[in-house]
Amino acid sequence: MPNISFAKKTISNSIDNIPVHKILIIDDDQSVHDVTNIAINAMEFSGFKLQIFSVYSAKEARDILDNNPDIALALIDVVMETPKAGLDLVEYIRNKLKNKIIRLVIRTGQANDFPQMQVIQHYDINDFKEKTELTVERLYTTIRSSIKQYEQLIELQNKYEDTYKQLTTNALTMLPNRIKFIEDFSNQSNHTLILIDIVGFSSINDTNGYLVGDFVLKELGGFLTSMYSHDFKIYHLNNDLFALVTIQENLNDIIEIVKNIKKDISQLNIVTNNFNTTIQTTIGVAHQTDTDIVRKAELALKEARSTGKNKIQYYSSDLKIIQQISNTNKWAPIIEYALKHDNMIAYAQPILNTQDKSIEKYELLVRLRHEATIYPPLDFLCAAKHSGNLYNIFKFMFREGCRLSSKNRNKYSINIGDSEFNNEDLLPYIESTIKEYDTDPRLLSLEILEYNTIDRSIKIEKKLKKFMHLELNLL
């Protein structure tokens, strides 16, 4: 049986708060224990006290170490129940227990059988001593230096853990963040991932202020944790996006569970100051799949957003969003090549006066030439929007409008959408292009698409007023 004892004058006083460090003495020779304990009892250490564990075999040491991960120093004999039991114990501590902080000092009476340099080279130990050379003074020095090293390593570990926690925790909700989510999820499979997005959260911030928005996020985070943490790991990924990951690989009735989660959230009443409301959510789910579950859940969430908010969407291979991504991947390089190599075409469609059948103006419609085929906008404009090329197409069309009107004095209209209006470069580009071609702006019209979206934006309303001095027609 292992013996546990305290060195003389080392019983911790609750008032002085001096740390007590544990030392494990491992040797099959009782006399070694006796001499070591007598020596330690005579020692005085500044800044710490010692608790001594004495065991007589590597097997007993394993039991102590398994239950006491905070042992600071182990003095280990080599030859015990086997000729190299002590060295095997070192391997167990470092590799099986993954304990890199405990200080390990080999003490052997058979130094010739275990050359010091060879042992130090092949085993992760901190010191090697022959029993005959470990005098009281050297034992004191070994213990003191080992404990100080241990304290420094513990301090570094605590700092690392604090930094790691800050990096992997959302500072607002104190939930694990996206970094922790990616780290945890990288090795998981066959789990269900639920992404939860708050409907209209930006409006809550805009209308009530960011303090209220932060309160909503904290309330929802706390609600999710209190309600579902027994079945799910809860994450706050960013802004108003939360994630729930099943703890069990195959959770029964997941479809019904997700419905209930959405319903429960909708009944959560959030009250602070003059704010009193419930919230709705859009949810994307990737259900018990073993590949690309994060990407699939994100695709499901995008699909739910695009087909109408306040919905639940499960991933399947026939989602429209997947077709859209495939279409974008196909057309994006073709569009970019066409813009760079004059394969975009501005087709001028005449607009007739209904009374006298005269041509009032021409509407410029984009076409794309690729491999001897002319493609209409229906084939590629959606891909242009999702690949960020829609504004570049507008710039090409407006430039063509300026070039043609300056050449033949005909009137031309060019389509423009809200994404173009949101571009900060829009007004400077229009002004410089009109000037470059010396075009009469009264010959040009901008036909605004998605007018309702633009009409509701105060920011775009202000931008529209800036067009007045250009004398462009806005339709």
C-alpha positions in Angstrom: 0.0 0.0 0.0 1.3 3.5 -0.8 2.1 5.8 2.1 1.1 9.4 2.2 2.8 11.8 4.6 3.6 15.4 5.0 7.2 16.7 5.5 7.9 18.4 8.8 6.1 21.8 9.2 4.4 21.4 5.9 0.7 21.1 6.9 -0.9 24.0 5.1 -2.3 26.8 7.3 -5.6 28.1 5.8 -4.5 31.7 6.7 -1.0 31.8 5.0 -2.2 30.4 1.7 1.2 28.9 0.9 0.9 26.4 -1.9 1.4 22.7 -1.1 3.1 20.7 -3.8 3.0 16.9 -4.1 6.1 14.7 -4.5 6.0 11.1 -5.4 8.8 8.8 -4.2 8.9 5.5 -6.2 11.4 2.9 -5.0 11.2 -0.8 -3.9 13.7 -0.2 -1.1 12.2 0.8 2.2 15.5 2.3 3.4 15.5 4.7 0.5 12.0 5.9 1.6 13.2 6.3 5.2 16.3 8.2 4.3 14.5 10.5 1.8 11.7 11.3 4.2 14.1 12.1 7.0 16.0 14.4 4.7 12.9 16.2 3.5 11.6 16.6 7.1 14.8 18.5 7.9 14.4 20.9 4.9 12.8 24.3 4.9 11.5 25.7 1.7 10.5 29.3 1.0 7.2 29.9 -0.8 5.8 26.4 -0.8 5.3 23.2 1.3 5.4 19.6 0.4 3.1 16.6 0.5 4.9 13.3 0.1 3.5 10.1 -1.5 5.7 6.9 -1.1 5.1 3.9 -3.2 7.1 0.7 -3.9 6.4 -0.2 -7.4 5.7 1.3 -10.8 2.2 -0.2 -10.7 1.4 1.6 -7.4 2.8 4.8 -8.9 0.4 4.5 -11.8 -2.5 4.3 -9.5 -1.4 7.5 -7.6 -0.6 9.4 -10.8 -4.0 8.4 -12.4 -5.8 10.0 -9.4 -3.4 12.9 -8.8 -2.6 14.8 -12.0 -1.2 17.7 -10.0 1.9 15.8 -8.7 4.8 18.2 -9.2 7.9 15.9 -8.9 8.5 12.2 -9.0 11.8 10.6 -7.8 11.9 7.3 -9.7 14.0 4.2 -9.2 14.7 2.2 -12.4 14.8 -1.4 -11.2 11.7 -2.5 -9.3 9.2 -5.2 -10.3 11.0 -5.4 -13.7 14.6 -4.4 -14.7 13.4 -1.2 -16.3 10.1 -0.6 -14.5 11.0 3.0 -13.8 11.8 3.9 -17.4 8.6 2.2 -18.5 6.8 4.4 -15.9 8.4 7.5 -17.5 6.9 6.4 -20.9 3.5 5.9 -19.3 3.5 9.4 -17.7 4.6 11.3 -20.8 2.8 9.3 -23.5 -0.2 7.7 -21.9 -1.1 10.3 -19.4 0.2 13.1 -21.7 1.6 14.8 -18.6 4.5 17.1 -19.8 4.5 19.3 -16.7 5.5 16.9 -13.9 9.2 16.9 -13.2 10.8 13.4 -13.4 14.1 12.6 -11.8 15.6 9.2 -12.2 17.4 7.8 -9.1 19.3 4.5 -9.7 21.8 2.3 -7.9 22.8 0.6 -11.1 24.2 3.5 -13.0 26.5 1.3 -15.1 23.5 -0.7 -16.4 21.7 2.5 -17.4 24.2 5.1 -18.8 23.1 8.6 -18.0 23.5 10.1 -21.5 21.6 7.2 -23.0 18.7 7.4 -20.6 18.4 11.2 -21.0 18.6 10.9 -24.8 15.8 8.3 -25.1 13.5 9.2 -22.2 11.8 12.5 -21.4 13.2 13.1 -17.9 14.4 16.2 -16.2 17.4 14.8 -14.3 19.4 11.6 -13.7 21.0 10.9 -10.3 22.9 8.0 -8.8 21.6 7.2 -5.4 25.0 7.5 -3.9 25.5 11.1 -5.1 22.1 12.4 -4.0 23.2 13.9 -0.8 20.9 16.0 1.4 22.2 19.2 -0.2 21.8 17.9 -3.7 18.4 16.5 -2.9 17.4 19.9 -1.5 18.6 21.6 -4.7 16.9 19.0 -6.9 13.5 19.4 -5.1 13.7 23.2 -5.0 14.6 23.6 -8.7 12.1 21.1 -9.8 9.2 22.7 -7.8 10.2 26.2 -9.2 10.2 24.8 -12.8 6.8 23.1 -12.1 5.3 26.4 -10.8 6.6 28.3 -13.9 5.1 25.6 -16.2 1.8 25.8 -14.4 1.8 29.6 -14.7 2.5 29.3 -18.5 -0.2 26.6 -18.8 -2.8 28.8 -17.0 -1.9 31.8 -19.3 -2.3 29.5 -22.3 -5.6 28.3 -21.1 -6.8 31.8 -20.4 -5.7 33.0 -23.9 -7.2 29.9 -25.5 -10.5 30.5 -23.7 -10.6 34.1 -24.9 -9.9 33.0 -28.5 -12.6 30.3 -28.5 -15.3 32.1 -26.5 -17.8 34.7 -27.7 -17.2 37.6 -25.4 -20.9 38.6 -25.4 -22.7 35.4 -24.7 -19.8 33.4 -23.3 -20.7 30.5 -25.6 -18.0 28.7 -27.6 -17.4 30.7 -30.8 -16.8 29.7 -34.5 -13.1 28.9 -33.8 -14.1 26.4 -31.1 -16.9 25.1 -33.3 -14.5 24.4 -36.2 -12.0 22.8 -33.8 -14.6 20.5 -32.2 -16.4 19.7 -35.4 -13.4 18.8 -37.5 -13.2 15.3 -36.0 -16.9 14.6 -35.7 -19.2 12.6 -38.0 -22.8 11.4 -38.1 -23.9 14.4 -36.0 -26.8 16.7 -36.8 -25.9 20.4 -37.1 -28.6 23.0 -36.7 -27.8 26.6 -37.7 -30.2 29.2 -36.2 -30.4 32.8 -37.6 -32.5 35.5 -36.1 -35.0 37.1 -38.5 -34.6 40.9 -38.8 -31.8 41.2 -36.3 -30.3 44.2 -38.1 -33.6 46.0 -37.7 -33.5 45.4 -34.0 -30.1 47.0 -33.9 -31.1 49.9 -36.2 -34.4 50.6 -34.4 -33.5 50.0 -30.7 -29.7 50.3 -30.6 -26.9 47.9 -30.2 -27.3 47.5 -26.4 -30.8 46.0 -27.0 -29.4 43.9 -29.8 -26.7 42.6 -27.5 -29.3 41.8 -24.9 -31.3 39.8 -27.4 -28.2 37.7 -28.3 -27.4 37.1 -24.6 -31.0 36.1 -23.8 -31.2 33.7 -26.8 -27.8 32.2 -25.9 -28.8 31.7 -22.3 -32.2 30.2 -23.4 -30.5 27.7 -25.8 -28.1 26.6 -23.2 -30.7 26.1 -20.5 -33.1 24.3 -22.8 -31.0 22.1 -25.0 -27.5 21.6 -23.6 -28.4 18.1 -22.4 -28.7 17.0 -26.1 -26.7 19.6 -28.0 -23.4 21.5 -27.8 -24.4 25.2 -28.1 -22.2 27.7 -30.1 -22.5 31.4 -30.9 -20.8 31.6 -34.3 -21.1 35.3 -35.1 -23.5 38.2 -35.0 -27.0 36.6 -34.8 -26.0 33.1 -35.9 -26.1 30.2 -33.4 -25.3 26.5 -33.9 -26.5 23.4 -32.1 -24.6 20.1 -32.6 -26.1 16.8 -31.4 -24.0 15.2 -28.6 -25.2 11.7 -29.7 -24.4 10.7 -33.2 -27.9 9.5 -34.0 -30.6 11.5 -32.2 -34.0 10.1 -32.7 -36.9 12.3 -34.0 -34.6 15.1 -35.0 -37.2 16.6 -37.4 -39.7 16.9 -34.5 -37.0 18.2 -32.2 -36.0 21.0 -34.6 -39.7 22.0 -35.0 -40.0 22.2 -31.2 -36.8 24.3 -31.0 -38.1 26.8 -33.4 -41.5 26.9 -31.6 -39.8 27.3 -28.2 -37.7 30.2 -29.5 -40.8 31.9 -31.0 -42.4 31.9 -27.5 -39.4 33.4 -25.8 -40.4 36.9 -24.6 -37.5 39.3 -24.5 -38.0 42.3 -22.3 -35.6 45.2 -21.6 -36.2 48.9 -21.1 -38.8 49.9 -23.7 -38.2 46.7 -25.8 -40.7 43.8 -25.4 -40.9 41.3 -28.2 -40.6 37.7 -29.4 -38.2 36.7 -32.2 -38.5 34.5 -35.2 -35.7 32.4 -36.7 -34.6 30.9 -40.0 -33.0 27.4 -39.5 -30.8 25.3 -41.7 -30.1 21.6 -40.8 -27.7 19.0 -42.0 -29.0 15.8 -40.7 -26.7 12.9 -39.7 -24.3 12.9 -42.6 -20.6 12.1 -42.5 -19.2 14.5 -45.0 -19.1 18.3 -45.3 -21.8 18.7 -42.7 -20.9 22.3 -42.0 -21.1 23.3 -45.7 -24.3 21.4 -46.1 -26.0 23.1 -43.1 -24.8 26.5 -44.4 -26.3 25.7 -47.8 -29.6 24.7 -46.2 -29.7 28.0 -44.2 -29.0 30.0 -47.4 -31.8 28.2 -49.1 -34.2 28.9 -46.2 -33.2 32.6 -46.4 -33.7 32.8 -50.1 -37.1 31.1 -50.2 -38.6 33.1 -47.4 -37.4 33.8 -43.9 -38.8 32.2 -40.8 -38.4 28.7 -42.2 -36.7 25.4 -41.6 -34.7 23.9 -44.4 -33.0 20.5 -44.4 -30.1 19.8 -46.6 -30.7 17.7 -49.7 -28.8 17.3 -52.9 -31.6 19.0 -55.0 -31.5 22.4 -53.1 -31.9 25.3 -55.5 -28.9 27.0 -53.8 -26.7 24.1 -54.9 -27.9 24.6 -58.5 -27.2 28.3 -58.1 -23.7 27.7 -56.9 -23.0 25.3 -59.7 -24.3 27.8 -62.2 -22.2 30.5 -60.7 -19.1 28.4 -60.8 -19.7 27.6 -64.5 -20.5 31.2 -65.6 -18.2 33.3 -63.4 -15.0 32.7 -65.4 -16.8 33.0 -68.7 -18.2 36.4 -67.7 -14.8 37.6 -66.5 -13.2 36.5 -69.8 -16.0 38.2 -71.8 -15.5 41.5 -70.0 -11.8 41.4 -70.6 -11.8 40.3 -74.2 -14.7 42.3 -75.7 -17.1 39.4 -75.7 -19.9 41.4 -74.0 -22.4 42.8 -76.5 -24.8 45.7 -76.0 -27.9 44.9 -78.1 -29.9 48.0 -78.9 -33.6 47.3 -78.9 -35.8 50.1 -80.3 -38.7 51.4 -78.2 -41.5 52.6 -80.4 -43.9 55.5 -79.8 -47.4 53.8 -79.7 -49.0 56.7 -81.5 -46.8 57.4 -84.5 -44.6 54.2 -84.4 -41.5 56.3 -84.3 -38.4 55.2 -82.3 -38.4 57.1 -79.1 -35.2 55.5 -77.8 -33.2 52.3 -77.6 -33.0 50.0 -74.6 -29.6 48.5 -74.2 -29.7 44.8 -73.5 -26.6 42.7 -72.6 -25.6 39.6 -74.5 -22.5 37.4 -74.0 -20.5 35.7 -76.8 -18.9 32.4 -75.8 -17.6 29.8 -78.2 -19.4 31.1 -81.2 -22.7 31.3 -79.4 -24.6 34.4 -78.3 -26.2 34.0 -74.8 -29.1 36.0 -73.5 -29.0 37.6 -70.0 -31.3 34.9 -68.6 -28.4 32.4 -68.8 -25.7 34.4 -67.0 -27.0 37.4 -65.1 -27.9 35.5 -61.9 -24.3 34.1 -61.9 -23.0 37.6 -62.5 -24.8 38.8 -59.4 -23.6 36.0 -57.2 -20.0 36.2 -58.5 -19.8 40.0 -58.0 -19.7 40.8 -61.7 -23.1 42.6 -62.1 -21.6 46.0 -61.4 -18.9 45.4 -64.0 -21.5 44.5 -66.6 -23.4 47.7 -65.8 -20.2 49.7 -66.3 -19.8 48.1 -69.7 -23.4 48.8 -70.7 -23.2 52.4 -69.5 -20.0 53.0 -71.4 -21.6 51.6 -74.5 -24.6 53.9 -74.0 -22.3 56.9 -73.8 -20.3 55.8 -76.8 -23.3 55.2 -79.0 -25.2 58.4 -78.0 -22.2 60.6 -78.6 -21.8 59.0 -82.0 -25.4 59.0 -83.4 -27.3 61.3 -80.9 -29.9 58.6 -80.3 -31.4 58.2 -76.8 -30.4 55.0 -74.8 -31.7 53.5 -71.6 -29.5 51.3 -69.4 -30.8 48.9 -66.7 -29.5 49.4 -63.2 -30.3 47.5 -60.0 -30.0 48.1 -56.2 -26.6 46.4 -56.1 -25.2 48.9 -58.5 -26.7 51.7 -56.6 -25.0 50.6 -53.4 -21.6 50.8 -55.1 -19.6 53.8 -53.9 -17.9 54.1 -57.3 -21.2 54.6 -59.1 -21.4 58.4 -59.3 -17.8 59.0 -60.0 -17.8 56.4 -62.8 -20.9 57.9 -64.4 -19.5 61.4 -64.3 -16.1 60.4 -65.7 -17.6 58.3 -68.5 -20.0 61.0 -69.6 -17.0 63.4 -69.7 -14.8 60.9 -71.5 -17.3 60.5 -74.4 -18.5 64.1 -74.3 -22.0 62.7 -74.1 -25.2 64.8 -73.6 -26.5 63.1 -70.3 -30.1 64.0 -71.5 -29.7 61.3 -74.1 -29.2 58.7 -71.4 -31.7 57.0 -69.1 -31.2 54.7 -66.1 -34.0 52.2 -65.9 -34.2 51.2 -62.2 -34.9 47.6 -61.6 -36.2 46.3 -58.2 -37.6 49.8 -57.6 -39.5 48.8 -54.5 -36.2 47.8 -52.8 -34.6 51.0 -53.8 -37.6 53.1 -52.8 -37.4 51.8 -49.3 -33.8 52.6 -48.8 -33.1 56.1 -47.3 -29.4 55.8 -48.3 -30.3 55.1 -51.9 -32.9 57.9 -51.9 -30.2 60.4 -51.0 -28.0 58.9 -53.8 -30.9 59.4 -56.3 -31.0 63.1 -55.5 -27.3 63.4 -56.4 -28.2 62.3 -59.9 -30.2 65.5 -60.4 -27.2 67.6 -61.3 -26.2 65.1 -64.0 -29.4 65.6 -65.9 -29.8 61.8 -66.3 -33.3 60.4 -66.8 -34.3 58.0 -64.0 -37.1 55.6 -64.9 
